[in-house]
Amino acid sequence: MLALIVVACDGDDPELSTDSTIVTGSTNTQPATGGATTTTPGGDGTSPSTSLAGEQVSDYEVVNEIENDNGVERHFVIPNGAYTDVDLENFVIGLIDEQPDLHGAQIFDDAAAAEAFLVPQADRTPEEQELLDRHWFVTLTGRARLDYRGPFSEFTGGAIGS
């Protein structure tokens, strides 16, 4: 079966822009800043650009700490924000740089989700799972691997910095 799709255009393509930030060495006391970098690919004036809202992680709270033979796993709650995957990766890189004993991390933007994470998966209520699906952002494993969770699960994780 062959399908033909026709799209009508008025000749005025909407222009898109890219706004994002790169977090360098974030700490738990940085002021919040919005994304402010605009990128327009093409250079010929006709190529559209894309837009990503980004926000530097401005603060965090350690809500749980688990010691093991390799170091410490900490669970962090960050403020609600318009973060991108790059913002979260840069935040985690900053944590690794600042905390030499950090072996693993879980990043949430809601303290109740961090509590729900501690409940064994088989025992979680639907409400606890919903909290995790909406508010669990990142897992750091072995100081070297980043995996995106919840609303960021569409992004590919992998080795830090790759």
N, C-alpha and C positions, 0 to 999 in steps of 0.2 A: 504494500500500500504506500502510495506517495502522497505527502501532504505539502501544500504550499501555503506559506504564511506571508502576508503582505502587511507592511507597516507604513502608515502614512506619516510623513514628517512635514513640518511647516518650514524647515530650513534653519530654524534657530535652535541648535542643539544646546541644552543646558550645560553650563560650565560647572565642573566639580572642582573642589580644592582639597588639599591634604593638610590636616592639622594634627600634629602629634608631638610628643615630647620624648626626650631620652633622659632617663634618670641616671645621674652619675653620683655614686656614693651617698645614697639617701640614708638618713638617720631617723630616729624616732621623734625628732623635734623640728624637722624642716617645715617651712611654711608651704601651704598648698599653692600650686601654680597651675594654670591651664595650659593646654597645648597652644603653640604659637608658630609652628613651622608650616609654611605653605609650599608645596612642591607642584610644579606644573610640568609634566613630561612633554616631550615633543619639541618645544622651542620654536615651532613654525606658527604658533598662534592658533592652530586649528585642532590640535590634539587635546582631548579632554583630560583633566587630571582627576584624581580620586581624593576622597575626603575621609579621614579618620579622626574622630575626637579622641584626644588622649589627655591623661592627667597624671602628674607625678604623684606617687604615693607619699602623702604628707606626714603620716604618723602611723604608729602601730602599738599594739599591746600584746605581750606574751601572756597567753591564757593557760598554757599547759607546757610542761617540760618532762621529757622521758629520757632518762639516761640509759645508755647501753655501752657495750664494749668499744664501739667505734666513735662515740661522742654523744652528742645530745640531739634529740629531735624536739623542736619547739613548734608550738601551734600559735600562729599570729593572727590577730584580728586587725584589719586595716579599716579606715573610714570608708563609707560608701563613696563611690566616685565613678567617673566615666573613663575607666582604665582600658587600655589596649593590652594585647598580649606582650607587646614590647615593654610597656610600662611595668607589667608584672615581672617579666624576666629581668629587667634592670633592677627592680626592687630586690629580687632574690639574689642577684649578683652582689648588690650592696650588702645584704645580710651576710653572705659568705665572706666578703672582705672584712667586715666589722667583727665577726664572731668566729674565731678560729676553732672553737669547739663544736660548732654547728655541723652536724652530720646529715640531718634531715629536717624538713619543715612542711607544714601544712598552712596554707594561706586562706583565710576566710574574710568576709566583710560583715559578719554577724556572729556575735558571741554564742547565740543559741545553736547555730550551725556547728560551731566548734565543739559544743557539748554533745550534739547529736553524733558527731564523728566518733566520740569515745564509746558509743553504744555499739556492741557487736552487730555486724551487718544483718545477721539472721534475726536479731531482736529489735531492729528499728521499726518504729511505727511509720505509717505512710506520711505523717506530718514531719517526722524527723528526716525521712528521705527527701521530702520536698524542700526542706531547709538546705540540705546538702546540694541538691540539684540547682538551687538558686544562688547559694552563697559560698560554696567551696570552689576556689579558683585554681589553686596550684599545689602540686606536691613536689618537693625536692627530695631526691634520694641520693645518698652517698656523696653529697657536696658536688655532684657532677651531672645528675640527670633531672630534668624538669619535665613534668607532665601536667597538662592543663586539665581542669575538671569543670564540672557544672556548665555555666554559661560560656566557658572558654574551651570546652571539649572539642570543638571543631578545629582547633589549632593543633598542629603537630608539635609534640614535645621532642625532647632528645637531649643530647649533650649540651651543657651550658655553653653559651657563646657561639654555637654553631647555627 
